[in-house]
């Protein structure tokens, strides 16, 4: 398992709230920026901005995702890297379950 997202990319991921059951993280990724491989627990994502990202998992498989402000997405626990392939900063709230 890869290291925690906040440890790997503290310039991208900021903890806004945490208790024994959930962790709320703000993600901000500039256009063209990327993160190293990192881990997320099961999480619900709420997109604050429109954007485009590519996720690459530990096997090297990539998924391109179009983000729409106000939409939510569910992700099971995952190790991946993230690349902002769009022209705007990507901003989202991640609600990680413990």
N, C-alpha and C positions, 0 to 999 in steps of 0.2 A: 504494500500500500504506500502510495506517495505521501509526502508530508502535507500537513494542513494548509489550506489556501491562504489563510492569514499570515502564516509563517513564511510561506514561499513568496508571496507577493503583497507585502504590507502597503505598498504604494497603490494597490488596486483594491484590496479588501480591508474594510474597517468594521470592527465589531461595534454595533450600536446598542445591543442589549444581549445579555446572556444569563440564563439560570440553569437549573438542573434538567430542564425539559426541552429547551429551545435556545437557538442562537440566531439573532438578527444581524445580518451583515449588509453593509452598503458596498456595492461594486461600482467602480468608475474606471473605464478603460479607454484611453485616448485613441484616436484614429491611427491605425497602423501598429499600435502597441500589442504586445503578446505577453503571456505569462508562461513560466516553466510548468512542467507537470506538477499537479497538486491534487489533493483529495477534498471532496465534499461529501458530507453525510446526506441521507435522504433530504431533499429540499424542495421548497416551493419558491419559484422566482416570480417577482412582480416587476415588469419592465417600466422604468420611468421615462425612457426615451426610445425612439425608433433607432434601429441600427442593424448591422450585419456582423455576425461573428462566425468563425470556424472553430469547432471543437475537435481536438485530436486525442483519441484515447491511447492507452498504454500499448495497444497493438499497432498503432500508426493509422488506424481507420479515422477518416475525417467526416464530419457532418457540418454542412453549411446551414445556418439558421438566420432567418429574417426576424428581427425583433420589432414588435409594435408596442408603443407606449400604451399602458393600461391593460395589456394582456398578461395572463399568468401562465406558467408552465411548471409541470411536475417533473422532477428528475430523481431516480433512485440513486443511491450512493454511487459515486463515480470517481475515477482518477482520470484527469484530462488536462490538456493545456488549452488556452483560449487565445485567439487572435482576432482583434477588431479589424475586419476587412472593409468596413464602411468609412464614410467621410466625416462622421460625427462621433462625439464621445458617447460611449455606451454607459448608461447608468441603470442600475437595477437594485432591488432589495431581495436578499436571499434569506428565507426562513428555514434554517437547518434544524431537523429534529434530532434529539439525542436518544 
